[in-house]
Amino acid sequence: MAEEQGKHGGHGEHGESQGEQKQEAVTKEQPKKREGKQLRGFAVMDRAKQREIASKGGRAAHAKGTAHEFTPDQARAAGRKGGLTVSRDREHMAAIGRRGGEAVSQDRAHMAAIGRKGGEAVSQDRAHMAQIGREGGEAVSGDRAHMAEIGREGGRARSTGSPSAKEKEEEERLDREREEEEARRAQ
């Protein structure tokens, strides 16, 4: 029964995972001679037969209680070694990072929390905020057409009883803050 599960339980057509099937396809053709000697026994068998025999031996060892069990230290060392090997493949690591970033960025609440946290930290730095304001003011005041439009709007507001200059100024300040916050989030 256990042998039957091993052959058919959740694997490919012949009880092998996809990785095993790929490995088998790559290594199926093996030389029949090595260094002038004729191969015999286990070495002559195809990979599928070798795997089947080895698998039976592994199951028997576990059932008997004589199979090797890794200690936590051995497992840690093996994991570290594998991790170092995998991390050398920069394309693979970049792909992993992209998938993770895409998954996290789909969580809008999480991203908003990150943005708020960053905005709070930045806005605590009064010198930095003052510098941002100066740079924004310099950029806007350099645009003469824009400044003229602001002046015309201010003149109309005073003559028509529209919102006061202070109210208009407050609206513009809030708009700038929103734009700055969006720019910070975009970085």
Secondary structure by P-SEA (a helix, b strand, c coil): caaaaaaccccccccccaaaaaaaaaccccccccccccccccccccaaaaaaaaaaaaaaaaaacccccccaaaaaaaaaaaaaaaacaaaaaaaaaaaaaaaaaaaaaaaaaaaaaaaaaaaaaaaaaaaaaaaaaaaaaaaaaaaaaaaaaaaaaaaaccccaaaaaaaaaaaaaaaaaaaaaac
